[in-house]
Amino acid sequence: MKLVGFFNLCREFWGENLRLDEALIQPLTDIAEVTASILDFNNDERILERELLKKVATNEQISLTNVPVSR
């Protein structure tokens, strides 16, 4: 078993470890893989939130009819 630390923005560069692919955050290194898994970067709610933020940033129409609400 190999121990791997967390991604540290103060020591590592985002673009060397992670890539934003549409609304998914893709890990590129072992450190990023561990961090993405533990912090659950790509759960359904976070992906939806990124999709909505992208639409807001680009002034796209947003339909909230099928957006799940967390309780």
KELUM-83536 format. One line per field, with one value per atom (N, C-alpha, C, O): y, x, z; residue number from 1. Coordinates in pm, whole numbers. Atoms other than C-alpha are relative to their C-alpha. Layout:
<sites>
py	c(Y | ...)
px	c(X | ...)
pz	c(Z | ...)
num	c(NUM | ...)
</sites>
This chain:
<sites>
py	c(-118 | 0 | 125 | 134 | -123 | 340 | 117 | 136 | -118 | 651 | 118 | 143 | -117 | 957 | 115 | 97 | -117 | 1306 | 66 | 19 | -80 | 1561 | 105 | 146 | -111 | 1819 | 125 | 154 | -122 | 2140 | 114 | 121 | -110 | 2452 | 92 | 160 | -83 | 2629 | -62 | 8 | 67 | 2368 | -58 | -70 | 60 | 2215 | 93 | 182 | -79 | 2366 | -77 | -196 | 60 | 2300 | -72 | -190 | 54 | 2241 | -122 | -196 | 118 | 1980 | -120 | -233 | 105 | 1779 | -27 | -140 | 10 | 1844 | 70 | 165 | -63 | 1930 | 8 | -88 | -15 | 2067 | -41 | 21 | 56 | 1864 | 15 | -66 | -39 | 2026 | 29 | 125 | -23 | 1996 | -99 | -94 | 98 | 1709 | 48 | 107 | -27 | 1759 | -132 | -228 | 121 | 1503 | 4 | 94 | 6 | 1404 | -51 | -143 | 39 | 1375 | -67 | -124 | 57 | 1256 | -80 | -73 | 76 | 1023 | 93 | 66 | -97 | 1323 | 53 | 62 | -53 | 1462 | -107 | -77 | 111 | 1120 | -19 | -34 | 14 | 1089 | 117 | 97 | -120 | 1446 | 0 | 28 | 2 | 1414 | -105 | -83 | 107 | 1089 | 34 | 23 | -30 | 1194 | 119 | 116 | -119 | 1536 | -9 | 83 | 29 | 1386 | 112 | 161 | -110 | 1646 | -19 | 78 | 24 | 1479 | -69 | -149 | 55 | 1387 | 74 | 182 | -54 | 1458 | 146 | 226 | -138 | 1777 | 99 | 209 | -90 | 1930 | 16 | 125 | -9 | 1846 | 91 | 177 | -85 | 2005 | 146 | 235 | -137 | 2312 | 63 | 179 | -52 | 2352 | 27 | 126 | -22 | 2313 | 128 | 206 | -122 | 2583 | 125 | 227 | -116 | 2817 | 35 | 152 | -26 | 2776 | 70 | 162 | -64 | 2866 | 144 | 232 | -137 | 3172 | 86 | 200 | -76 | 3280 | 33 | 134 | -23 | 3251 | 53 | 61 | -56 | 3396 | -93 | -47 | 96 | 3075 | -7 | 27 | 21 | 3002 | -116 | -216 | 105 | 2795 | -45 | 37 | 58 | 2562 | -69 | -158 | 59 | 2473 | -106 | -149 | 95 | 2229 | -138 | -207 | 133 | 1916 | 4 | -94 | -12 | 2043 | -61 | -16 | 59 | 1821 | 98 | 175 | -87 | 2003 | -83 | -182 | 70 | 1889 | 41 | 156 | -30 | 1865 | -51 | -36)
px	c(84 | 0 | 89 | 184 | -77 | 134 | -76 | -194 | 63 | 59 | 15 | 123 | 1 | -35 | -65 | -169 | 54 | -94 | -112 | -151 | 103 | -361 | 63 | 177 | -40 | -333 | 7 | -85 | -21 | -195 | 22 | 127 | -7 | -262 | 119 | 164 | -117 | 26 | 130 | 228 | -122 | 277 | -11 | 90 | 19 | 127 | -79 | -150 | 75 | -14 | -124 | -118 | 128 | -379 | 12 | -24 | -4 | -314 | 90 | 74 | -86 | -47 | -63 | -19 | 61 | -274 | -147 | -194 | 143 | -634 | -37 | 30 | 49 | -828 | -151 | -217 | 145 | -1178 | -46 | -9 | 50 | -1355 | -151 | -222 | 141 | -1696 | -26 | 28 | 29 | -1833 | 72 | 56 | -73 | -1610 | 142 | 208 | -138 | -1284 | 75 | 50 | -75 | -1041 | 136 | 216 | -133 | -745 | 103 | 76 | -109 | -415 | 115 | 203 | -109 | -190 | -57 | -177 | 44 | -206 | -52 | -155 | 42 | -229 | -140 | -224 | 130 | -522 | -109 | -222 | 96 | -693 | -48 | -168 | 36 | -683 | -87 | -190 | 74 | -803 | -140 | -237 | 131 | -1086 | -92 | -212 | 80 | -1201 | -46 | -164 | 33 | -1187 | -96 | -191 | 85 | -1345 | -122 | -203 | 116 | -1596 | -29 | -141 | 10 | -1530 | -110 | -172 | 90 | -1756 | -131 | -185 | 131 | -2068 | -105 | -78 | 103 | -2393 | -35 | -52 | 37 | -2475 | 110 | 80 | -110 | -2131 | 11 | 39 | -2 | -2141 | -112 | -90 | 113 | -2486 | 29 | -1 | -34 | -2365 | 99 | 82 | -96 | -2069 | -66 | -35 | 72 | -2299 | -82 | -83 | 82 | -2532 | 88 | 54 | -90 | -2242 | 57 | 72 | -51 | -2104 | -106 | -75 | 108 | -2444 | -20 | -41 | 15 | -2472 | 114 | 93 | -117 | -2120 | -6 | 49 | 9 | -2203 | -137 | -168 | 134 | -2555 | -93 | -179 | 90 | -2721 | -131 | -138 | 130 | -3086 | 12 | 77 | -3 | -3132 | -142 | -229 | 129 | -3424 | 16 | 100 | -10 | -3477 | -105 | -123 | 107 | -3760 | 48 | -24 | -49 | -3544 | 119 | 193 | -112 | -3294 | -40 | -137 | 33 | -3294 | 30 | 126 | -19 | -3327 | 48 | -16 | -52 | -3116 | -81 | -122 | 72 | -3290 | 77 | 34)
pz	c(0 | 0 | 0 | 77 | 14 | -100 | 63 | 33 | -59 | 108 | -95 | -148 | 89 | -95 | 75 | 138 | -68 | 41 | -79 | -186 | 65 | -49 | -91 | -71 | 84 | -322 | 87 | 163 | -77 | -170 | -98 | -163 | 97 | -375 | 24 | -69 | -27 | -202 | -53 | -74 | 45 | -323 | -142 | -211 | 132 | -639 | -90 | -43 | 97 | -955 | -43 | -72 | 37 | -1040 | -135 | -144 | 135 | -1411 | -18 | -115 | 5 | -1343 | 69 | 50 | -79 | -1114 | -32 | -18 | 24 | -1214 | -129 | -172 | 123 | -1528 | 9 | 49 | 5 | -1563 | -139 | -238 | 124 | -1832 | 2 | 60 | -12 | -1885 | 147 | 201 | -142 | -1529 | 91 | 213 | -79 | -1416 | 28 | -58 | -34 | -1232 | -16 | 57 | 32 | -1375 | 69 | 43 | -62 | -1156 | -99 | -176 | 91 | -1344 | 72 | 8 | -79 | -1061 | 116 | 145 | -118 | -761 | 110 | 172 | -102 | -528 | -32 | 57 | 41 | -725 | 10 | 47 | -8 | -739 | 144 | 168 | -141 | -360 | 45 | 109 | -40 | -309 | -59 | 12 | 66 | -562 | 61 | 76 | -59 | -407 | 142 | 174 | -140 | -42 | 10 | 89 | -6 | -105 | -92 | -98 | 83 | -351 | -100 | -111 | 97 | -621 | -103 | -147 | 113 | -875 | 38 | -39 | -32 | -686 | -83 | -135 | 90 | -872 | 28 | -65 | -34 | -683 | -39 | -87 | 36 | -739 | -152 | -201 | 146 | -1110 | -47 | -133 | 36 | -1139 | 32 | -47 | -40 | -950 | -99 | -138 | 97 | -1188 | -135 | -201 | 126 | -1490 | 6 | -89 | -16 | -1356 | 6 | -54 | -8 | -1271 | -137 | -170 | 134 | -1621 | -85 | -161 | 75 | -1768 | 43 | -40 | -51 | -1544 | -53 | -95 | 45 | -1640 | -148 | -192 | 145 | -2010 | -41 | -160 | 23 | -1977 | -77 | -152 | 64 | -2100 | 76 | 194 | -63 | -2029 | 98 | 68 | -101 | -1713 | 30 | 58 | -36 | -1655 | 135 | 149 | -134 | -1290 | 24 | 138 | -19 | -1349 | 43 | 116 | -36 | -1312 | 94 | 105 | -93 | -1057 | 134 | 195 | -131 | -745 | 112 | 104 | -116 | -415 | 117 | 152 | -118 | -120 | 121 | 135 | -125 | 212 | 117 | 231)
num	c(1 | 1 | 1 | 1 | 2 | 2 | 2 | 2 | 3 | 3 | 3 | 3 | 4 | 4 | 4 | 4 | 5 | 5 | 5 | 5 | 6 | 6 | 6 | 6 | 7 | 7 | 7 | 7 | 8 | 8 | 8 | 8 | 9 | 9 | 9 | 9 | 10 | 10 | 10 | 10 | 11 | 11 | 11 | 11 | 12 | 12 | 12 | 12 | 13 | 13 | 13 | 13 | 14 | 14 | 14 | 14 | 15 | 15 | 15 | 15 | 16 | 16 | 16 | 16 | 17 | 17 | 17 | 17 | 18 | 18 | 18 | 18 | 19 | 19 | 19 | 19 | 20 | 20 | 20 | 20 | 21 | 21 | 21 | 21 | 22 | 22 | 22 | 22 | 23 | 23 | 23 | 23 | 24 | 24 | 24 | 24 | 25 | 25 | 25 | 25 | 26 | 26 | 26 | 26 | 27 | 27 | 27 | 27 | 28 | 28 | 28 | 28 | 29 | 29 | 29 | 29 | 30 | 30 | 30 | 30 | 31 | 31 | 31 | 31 | 32 | 32 | 32 | 32 | 33 | 33 | 33 | 33 | 34 | 34 | 34 | 34 | 35 | 35 | 35 | 35 | 36 | 36 | 36 | 36 | 37 | 37 | 37 | 37 | 38 | 38 | 38 | 38 | 39 | 39 | 39 | 39 | 40 | 40 | 40 | 40 | 41 | 41 | 41 | 41 | 42 | 42 | 42 | 42 | 43 | 43 | 43 | 43 | 44 | 44 | 44 | 44 | 45 | 45 | 45 | 45 | 46 | 46 | 46 | 46 | 47 | 47 | 47 | 47 | 48 | 48 | 48 | 48 | 49 | 49 | 49 | 49 | 50 | 50 | 50 | 50 | 51 | 51 | 51 | 51 | 52 | 52 | 52 | 52 | 53 | 53 | 53 | 53 | 54 | 54 | 54 | 54 | 55 | 55 | 55 | 55 | 56 | 56 | 56 | 56 | 57 | 57 | 57 | 57 | 58 | 58 | 58 | 58 | 59 | 59 | 59 | 59 | 60 | 60 | 60 | 60 | 61 | 61 | 61 | 61 | 62 | 62 | 62 | 62 | 63 | 63 | 63 | 63 | 64 | 64 | 64 | 64 | 65 | 65 | 65 | 65 | 66 | 66 | 66 | 66 | 67 | 67 | 67 | 67 | 68 | 68 | 68 | 68 | 69 | 69 | 69 | 69 | 70 | 70 | 70 | 70 | 71 | 71 | 71 | 71)
</sites>
